[in-house]
Amino acid sequence: MVRSRRQSILLSVVVALPLLVAVPQSAAATASAAPAKSFASPSCDPIAALSADHFPVRARIDNKWLPLVPGANTVLSGTVEGDDGALHQHSIVATVTDLTKTINGVRTLVVFERDFDNGELQESELAFQAQDRVGRVWNIGEYPEEYENGKLAGAPSTWLAGVARATAGVGMLANPQPSTPSYLQGRAPAVDFFDCGMVAKTHQHVCVPVGCFNEVLVIDEWAPLDPEGGHQLKYYAPGVGSIKVAAAGGVNAEALTLASTSTLNPAALAKIRDAVIAQDRRGYRVAKNVYAHTSPVGRLAACH
């Protein structure tokens, strides 16, 4: 996968098309791709300490800006600049599963994200998210399998909170405001993962291929350990989730917009479930030093 931020880009766009504004794209101005402010500090701190006591027993994520509803299937598509300087067709397909995995005492929801470059699978990732009782969505860990020429090459960037000094971070605030300080989105020293975020803009009007949205939130993200990567601006529509990704400087610039969103039928969701269970099982072999500290994924229906 070629992108400057290691955190999952989609992490959910839910089927909420009634929230679209019926305005032709040609007649609507889009939000600026430039950050609302510059960031002098290359680092960031945790907004709160992770505690399993702060999370409900059942994994459920209904954050206004990052809702994760099982069965939601979305596609972001666009381009990414390769190491050769050429633009490559790039797409990310994400499905919110009905599976859960307990990590560091927190029951997470599993998001299945597949990353394609010029139509070829580059990465297949299990992203583990959880919402605390305050309403913040946390990044608890990632198991990203990397592929080369269609074959599994490994998962060297795997990290799980509580293992090898990895620290969970906040993927989305409960009430994001421009005055909020920068915050840690996740850190794993063993794999050089360190992501930060800050609210850049609010109340934006943004148009993408599926339509136009009001009250869009823009989050500026960067990796202090990768200054050449620049910043990414991620756009979130209320009740929908991620609708756009834009680059603000840096190498391997990525530009993506929401191309489609749907809800999988039971048969299609079952196929995704089987694929995720199989990948989760591989994790105990491919990334055994990290994965050995967790139990296998399970169905949400069994977690009442």
C-alpha positions as a Python dict, from the first residue, in 0.01 Angstrom:
ca = {
    (1, 'M'): (0, 0, 0),
    (2, 'V'): (134, 341, -95),
    (3, 'R'): (13, 621, 133),
    (4, 'S'): (171, 858, 375),
    (5, 'R'): (-60, 773, 665),
    (6, 'R'): (-65, 417, 790),
    (7, 'Q'): (-402, 461, 960),
    (8, 'S'): (-693, 320, 764),
    (9, 'I'): (-837, 579, 527),
    (10, 'L'): (-1189, 453, 494),
    (11, 'L'): (-1277, 338, 841),
    (12, 'S'): (-1624, 362, 739),
    (13, 'V'): (-1858, 536, 512),
    (14, 'V'): (-2206, 417, 599),
    (15, 'V'): (-2502, 408, 362),
    (16, 'A'): (-2659, 743, 445),
    (17, 'L'): (-2731, 887, 105),
    (18, 'P'): (-3045, 1075, 218),
    (19, 'L'): (-2799, 1315, 379),
    (20, 'L'): (-2668, 1416, 38),
    (21, 'V'): (-2743, 1771, -69),
    (22, 'A'): (-2924, 1785, -402),
    (23, 'V'): (-2687, 2031, -566),
    (24, 'P'): (-2517, 1966, -903),
    (25, 'Q'): (-2143, 1936, -862),
    (26, 'S'): (-2083, 2188, -1138),
    (27, 'A'): (-2269, 2449, -936),
    (28, 'A'): (-2109, 2379, -600),
    (29, 'A'): (-1775, 2497, -473),
    (30, 'T'): (-1559, 2240, -304),
    (31, 'A'): (-1362, 2290, 14),
    (32, 'S'): (-1005, 2409, -19),
    (33, 'A'): (-734, 2144, -16),
    (34, 'A'): (-505, 2366, 190),
    (35, 'P'): (-491, 2326, 568),
    (36, 'A'): (-670, 2588, 774),
    (37, 'K'): (-357, 2645, 976),
    (38, 'S'): (6, 2537, 987),
    (39, 'F'): (135, 2303, 1253),
    (40, 'A'): (458, 2406, 1421),
    (41, 'S'): (489, 2094, 1637),
    (42, 'P'): (575, 1766, 1462),
    (43, 'S'): (455, 1559, 1756),
    (44, 'C'): (134, 1502, 1953),
    (45, 'D'): (15, 1354, 2280),
    (46, 'P'): (-261, 1108, 2374),
    (47, 'I'): (-591, 1284, 2434),
    (48, 'A'): (-671, 1030, 2706),
    (49, 'A'): (-534, 705, 2847),
    (50, 'L'): (-685, 385, 2709),
    (51, 'S'): (-880, 192, 2972),
    (52, 'A'): (-1101, -109, 2908),
    (53, 'D'): (-1336, 23, 3178),
    (54, 'H'): (-1425, 315, 2950),
    (55, 'F'): (-1571, 88, 2679),
    (56, 'P'): (-1904, -97, 2662),
    (57, 'V'): (-1916, -476, 2659),
    (58, 'R'): (-2070, -485, 2311),
    (59, 'A'): (-1876, -331, 2024),
    (60, 'R'): (-2083, -56, 1863),
    (61, 'I'): (-1971, 256, 1679),
    (62, 'D'): (-2225, 529, 1607),
    (63, 'N'): (-2001, 836, 1617),
    (64, 'K'): (-2158, 1113, 1404),
    (65, 'W'): (-1845, 1154, 1191),
    (66, 'L'): (-1730, 792, 1176),
    (67, 'P'): (-2027, 554, 1200),
    (68, 'L'): (-1937, 188, 1153),
    (69, 'V'): (-2244, -18, 1068),
    (70, 'P'): (-2191, -390, 993),
    (71, 'G'): (-2253, -464, 627),
    (72, 'A'): (-2158, -116, 503),
    (73, 'N'): (-1936, -146, 196),
    (74, 'T'): (-1763, 154, 42),
    (75, 'V'): (-1515, 240, -230),
    (76, 'L'): (-1279, 537, -238),
    (77, 'S'): (-1100, 576, -570),
    (78, 'G'): (-847, 812, -726),
    (79, 'T'): (-474, 824, -776),
    (80, 'V'): (-150, 791, -583),
    (81, 'E'): (193, 911, -687),
    (82, 'G'): (436, 622, -709),
    (83, 'D'): (806, 625, -627),
    (84, 'D'): (865, 671, -1002),
    (85, 'G'): (671, 1000, -996),
    (86, 'A'): (389, 859, -1209),
    (87, 'L'): (26, 858, -1102),
    (88, 'H'): (-129, 516, -1044),
    (89, 'Q'): (-498, 431, -1024),
    (90, 'H'): (-573, 365, -661),
    (91, 'S'): (-880, 237, -479),
    (92, 'I'): (-970, 123, -131),
    (93, 'V'): (-1263, -108, -66),
    (94, 'A'): (-1376, -124, 296),
    (95, 'T'): (-1640, -340, 461),
    (96, 'V'): (-1761, -308, 817),
    (97, 'T'): (-1792, -667, 937),
    (98, 'D'): (-2011, -827, 1200),
    (99, 'L'): (-1700, -959, 1375),
    (100, 'T'): (-1529, -848, 1693),
    (101, 'K'): (-1187, -905, 1848),
    (102, 'T'): (-1080, -829, 2204),
    (103, 'I'): (-750, -642, 2225),
    (104, 'N'): (-595, -512, 2546),
    (105, 'G'): (-923, -579, 2721),
    (106, 'V'): (-1129, -377, 2471),
    (107, 'R'): (-1387, -544, 2246),
    (108, 'T'): (-1328, -398, 1899),
    (109, 'L'): (-1521, -397, 1573),
    (110, 'V'): (-1333, -538, 1273),
    (111, 'V'): (-1317, -338, 949),
    (112, 'F'): (-1192, -527, 640),
    (113, 'E'): (-1001, -294, 408),
    (114, 'R'): (-849, -390, 73),
    (115, 'D'): (-609, -159, -107),
    (116, 'F'): (-564, -182, -486),
    (117, 'D'): (-301, -18, -707),
    (118, 'N'): (-377, -31, -1080),
    (119, 'G'): (-633, -301, -1002),
    (120, 'E'): (-386, -526, -820),
    (121, 'L'): (-427, -606, -450),
    (122, 'Q'): (-149, -441, -251),
    (123, 'E'): (-276, -481, 102),
    (124, 'S'): (-552, -659, 291),
    (125, 'E'): (-600, -510, 636),
    (126, 'L'): (-799, -591, 946),
    (127, 'A'): (-849, -263, 1131),
    (128, 'F'): (-966, -284, 1492),
    (129, 'Q'): (-1183, 5, 1610),
    (130, 'A'): (-1378, 72, 1929),
    (131, 'Q'): (-1594, 354, 2062),
    (132, 'D'): (-1571, 455, 2427),
    (133, 'R'): (-1863, 569, 2639),
    (134, 'V'): (-1775, 934, 2570),
    (135, 'G'): (-1822, 874, 2196),
    (136, 'R'): (-1459, 878, 2079),
    (137, 'V'): (-1356, 619, 1820),
    (138, 'W'): (-1023, 456, 1900),
    (139, 'N'): (-765, 288, 1678),
    (140, 'I'): (-678, -25, 1877),
    (141, 'G'): (-462, -204, 1621),
    (142, 'E'): (-404, -313, 1261),
    (143, 'Y'): (-316, -639, 1090),
    (144, 'P'): (-219, -536, 732),
    (145, 'E'): (-112, -820, 504),
    (146, 'E'): (108, -702, 216),
    (147, 'Y'): (90, -863, -128),
    (148, 'E'): (340, -875, -414),
    (149, 'N'): (237, -1012, -754),
    (150, 'G'): (-72, -1163, -599),
    (151, 'K'): (113, -1348, -324),
    (152, 'L'): (125, -1279, 48),
    (153, 'A'): (460, -1120, 132),
    (154, 'G'): (406, -1076, 507),
    (155, 'A'): (258, -834, 757),
    (156, 'P'): (555, -643, 902),
    (157, 'S'): (347, -340, 1006),
    (158, 'T'): (114, -527, 1242),
    (159, 'W'): (52, -357, 1575),
    (160, 'L'): (-191, -410, 1860),
    (161, 'A'): (-236, -184, 2161),
    (162, 'G'): (-65, -321, 2468),
    (163, 'V'): (185, -534, 2272),
    (164, 'A'): (549, -426, 2228),
    (165, 'R'): (474, -83, 2381),
    (166, 'A'): (209, -3, 2118),
    (167, 'T'): (-38, 265, 2223),
    (168, 'A'): (-394, 306, 2100),
    (169, 'G'): (-502, 647, 1973),
    (170, 'V'): (-816, 834, 1880),
    (171, 'G'): (-936, 799, 1522),
    (172, 'M'): (-1228, 1038, 1566),
    (173, 'L'): (-1321, 1276, 1845),
    (174, 'A'): (-1670, 1275, 1995),
    (175, 'N'): (-1711, 1649, 1939),
    (176, 'P'): (-1437, 1776, 1706),
    (177, 'Q'): (-1374, 2149, 1725),
    (178, 'P'): (-1105, 2370, 1564),
    (179, 'S'): (-981, 2463, 1911),
    (180, 'T'): (-903, 2100, 2000),
    (181, 'P'): (-527, 2037, 2042),
    (182, 'S'): (-352, 1786, 1820),
    (183, 'Y'): (-398, 1429, 1938),
    (184, 'L'): (-232, 1088, 1906),
    (185, 'Q'): (-400, 853, 1660),
    (186, 'G'): (-177, 558, 1744),
    (187, 'R'): (184, 469, 1812),
    (188, 'A'): (382, 146, 1778),
    (189, 'P'): (760, 193, 1821),
    (190, 'A'): (838, -161, 1704),
    (191, 'V'): (707, -83, 1353),
    (192, 'D'): (783, 293, 1345),
    (193, 'F'): (414, 382, 1345),
    (194, 'F'): (328, 724, 1491),
    (195, 'D'): (26, 918, 1362),
    (196, 'C'): (-118, 1251, 1476),
    (197, 'G'): (-435, 1440, 1394),
    (198, 'M'): (-590, 1783, 1441),
    (199, 'V'): (-920, 1942, 1343),
    (200, 'A'): (-845, 2167, 1045),
    (201, 'K'): (-1188, 2291, 938),
    (202, 'T'): (-1557, 2247, 1011),
    (203, 'H'): (-1883, 2339, 834),
    (204, 'Q'): (-1744, 2279, 485),
    (205, 'H'): (-1940, 2208, 164),
    (206, 'V'): (-1777, 1931, -39),
    (207, 'C'): (-1877, 1755, -361),
    (208, 'V'): (-1757, 1407, -464),
    (209, 'P'): (-1877, 1166, -737),
    (210, 'V'): (-2170, 1037, -530),
    (211, 'G'): (-2300, 1387, -453),
    (212, 'C'): (-2255, 1695, -237),
    (213, 'F'): (-2238, 1723, 141),
    (214, 'N'): (-2282, 2005, 392),
    (215, 'E'): (-2126, 2047, 738),
    (216, 'V'): (-1817, 1849, 639),
    (217, 'L'): (-1538, 1807, 894),
    (218, 'V'): (-1172, 1822, 780),
    (219, 'I'): (-900, 1647, 983),
    (220, 'D'): (-531, 1715, 916),
    (221, 'E'): (-315, 1407, 975),
    (222, 'W'): (61, 1359, 974),
    (223, 'A'): (332, 1119, 1086),
    (224, 'P'): (613, 1281, 1291),
    (225, 'L'): (849, 998, 1195),
    (226, 'D'): (783, 1057, 824),
    (227, 'P'): (823, 1431, 756),
    (228, 'E'): (868, 1365, 383),
    (229, 'G'): (518, 1221, 377),
    (230, 'G'): (365, 1563, 431),
    (231, 'H'): (7, 1585, 555),
    (232, 'Q'): (-321, 1422, 458),
    (233, 'L'): (-652, 1604, 476),
    (234, 'K'): (-944, 1373, 542),
    (235, 'Y'): (-1301, 1490, 489),
    (236, 'Y'): (-1591, 1348, 691),
    (237, 'A'): (-1961, 1405, 628),
    (238, 'P'): (-2200, 1377, 926),
    (239, 'G'): (-2380, 1043, 938),
    (240, 'V'): (-2173, 916, 645),
    (241, 'G'): (-1801, 908, 730),
    (242, 'S'): (-1501, 953, 503),
    (243, 'I'): (-1580, 1109, 165),
    (244, 'K'): (-1246, 1250, 47),
    (245, 'V'): (-870, 1229, 104),
    (246, 'A'): (-632, 1499, -22),
    (247, 'A'): (-257, 1547, 7),
    (248, 'A'): (-93, 1858, 147),
    (249, 'G'): (269, 1827, 39),
    (250, 'G'): (490, 1525, 74),
    (251, 'V'): (585, 1230, -144),
    (252, 'N'): (350, 957, -268),
    (253, 'A'): (63, 1205, -271),
    (254, 'E'): (-277, 1039, -262),
    (255, 'A'): (-610, 1182, -384),
    (256, 'L'): (-926, 981, -325),
    (257, 'T'): (-1301, 1049, -331),
    (258, 'L'): (-1604, 844, -236),
    (259, 'A'): (-1707, 655, -550),
    (260, 'S'): (-1975, 420, -419),
    (261, 'T'): (-2147, 302, -104),
    (262, 'S'): (-2382, 10, -43),
    (263, 'T'): (-2506, -238, 213),
    (264, 'L'): (-2409, -599, 157),
    (265, 'N'): (-2679, -863, 152),
    (266, 'P'): (-2646, -1154, 400),
    (267, 'A'): (-2476, -1383, 147),
    (268, 'A'): (-2217, -1122, 47),
    (269, 'L'): (-2150, -1033, 411),
    (270, 'A'): (-2102, -1402, 489),
    (271, 'K'): (-1829, -1424, 222),
    (272, 'I'): (-1653, -1123, 373),
    (273, 'R'): (-1686, -1280, 716),
    (274, 'D'): (-1522, -1602, 596),
    (275, 'A'): (-1236, -1407, 437),
    (276, 'V'): (-1176, -1208, 756),
    (277, 'I'): (-1183, -1519, 975),
    (278, 'A'): (-927, -1682, 743),
    (279, 'Q'): (-702, -1375, 753),
    (280, 'D'): (-734, -1354, 1131),
    (281, 'R'): (-623, -1716, 1158),
    (282, 'R'): (-321, -1645, 937),
    (283, 'G'): (-225, -1368, 1176),
    (284, 'Y'): (-122, -1624, 1438),
    (285, 'R'): (133, -1755, 1190),
    (286, 'V'): (233, -1448, 988),
    (287, 'A'): (254, -1205, 1283),
    (288, 'K'): (267, -1455, 1569),
    (289, 'N'): (481, -1241, 1801),
    (290, 'V'): (204, -981, 1810),
    (291, 'Y'): (-109, -1184, 1741),
    (292, 'A'): (-33, -1450, 2001),
    (293, 'H'): (-152, -1206, 2267),
    (294, 'T'): (-512, -1206, 2137),
    (295, 'S'): (-807, -1441, 2101),
    (296, 'P'): (-962, -1512, 1758),
    (297, 'V'): (-1234, -1295, 1609),
    (298, 'G'): (-1595, -1381, 1697),
    (299, 'R'): (-1945, -1289, 1581),
    (300, 'L'): (-2107, -979, 1723),
    (301, 'A'): (-2430, -1176, 1771),
    (302, 'A'): (-2256, -1385, 2035),
    (303, 'C'): (-2151, -1082, 2239),
    (304, 'H'): (-2474, -963, 2403),
}
